[in-house]
């Protein structure tokens, strides 16, 4: 994990996912990595500067032969919904405004 101030006065927080995946369909754990995917999320500003969370997430192969899902990417339910471009904290903050 790392934090850096960019040339355009924004913060970048970077992190990598866990060492195993859990299939969202059948719930089985797997260590059979299929590849990587990168994801960027906007987060709440810090000291007036934008914050971007950059994640390197694993793509996994489901180990269960009868599972219909062949591959899947790490899920981050506490941080963001699948396909979201903003963190949950930023989305909640903006929806709470009058």
C-alpha positions in Angstrom: 0.0 0.0 0.0 1.2 3.5 -0.8 0.2 7.1 -0.6 1.6 9.8 -2.9 0.9 13.5 -3.8 0.7 13.8 -7.6 1.9 16.7 -9.8 -1.6 18.0 -10.1 -2.0 18.4 -6.3 -4.1 15.2 -5.8 -3.5 12.3 -3.5 -3.2 8.7 -4.8 -3.7 5.8 -2.5 -2.6 2.4 -4.0 -3.2 -1.1 -2.7 -3.3 -4.7 -3.9 -6.0 -7.3 -3.2 -5.8 -10.5 -1.0 -3.9 -13.7 -1.7 -7.0 -15.7 -2.4 -10.4 -15.1 -4.0 -14.0 -16.1 -2.9 -16.4 -16.9 -5.7 -19.4 -14.6 -5.4 -21.7 -17.4 -6.8 -20.7 -20.6 -4.9 -18.7 -19.1 -2.0 -15.6 -21.3 -2.5 -12.1 -20.1 -1.9 -9.5 -20.3 -4.6 -5.8 -19.5 -5.1 -6.0 -20.1 -8.8 -5.2 -16.6 -10.2 -6.3 -15.9 -13.7 -4.7 -12.5 -14.1 -5.0 -8.9 -12.8 -7.2 -5.9 -13.3 -6.7 -2.3 -12.2 -9.4 -0.1 -10.8 -9.5 3.6 -9.8 -12.0 5.1 -7.4 -12.6 8.7 -6.4 -12.7 9.2 -2.7 -13.4 12.1 -0.3 -11.0 15.0 -0.6 -8.2 15.5 2.0 -7.1 19.1 2.8 -8.9 20.3 -0.3 -7.1 17.9 -2.6 -8.7 15.2 -4.7 -8.1 11.6 -3.6 -7.9 8.7 -6.1 -7.8 5.1 -4.8 -5.9 2.9 -7.3 -6.4 -0.9 -6.7 -4.7 -3.8 -8.4 -7.2 -6.6 -8.1 -6.9 -10.3 -8.9 -9.0 -12.2 -11.4 -9.6 -15.7 -10.2 -10.8 -19.0 -11.6 -13.5 -20.7 -9.6 -12.3 -24.0 -8.3 -15.7 -25.6 -8.1 -16.4 -27.6 -11.3 -20.2 -27.2 -11.1 -20.1 -23.5 -10.6 -21.4 -21.5 -13.6 -19.0 -18.7 -13.0 -15.6 -19.4 -14.6 -13.7 -16.3 -13.5 -14.3 -13.4 -11.1 -12.5 -10.3 -9.7 -11.9 -9.5 -6.1 -15.0 -7.8 -4.5 -14.7 -4.8 -2.2 -18.1 -4.5 -0.6 -17.0 -2.2 2.2 -15.3 0.2 -0.2 -17.3 0.3 -3.4 -20.1 -1.5 -5.3 -19.1 -3.5 -8.4 -18.5 -1.2 -11.4 -18.7 2.0 -9.2 -16.3 4.8 -9.9 -16.6 6.4 -6.4 -16.1 5.0 -3.0 -19.1 4.4 -0.8 -18.0 7.2 1.6 -17.9 9.7 -1.3 -21.3 8.5 -2.6 -22.9 8.7 0.9 -21.5 12.1 1.6 -22.8 13.5 -1.7 -26.3 11.9 -1.2 -26.5 13.4 2.3 -26.2 17.0 1.0 -29.4 19.0 1.0 
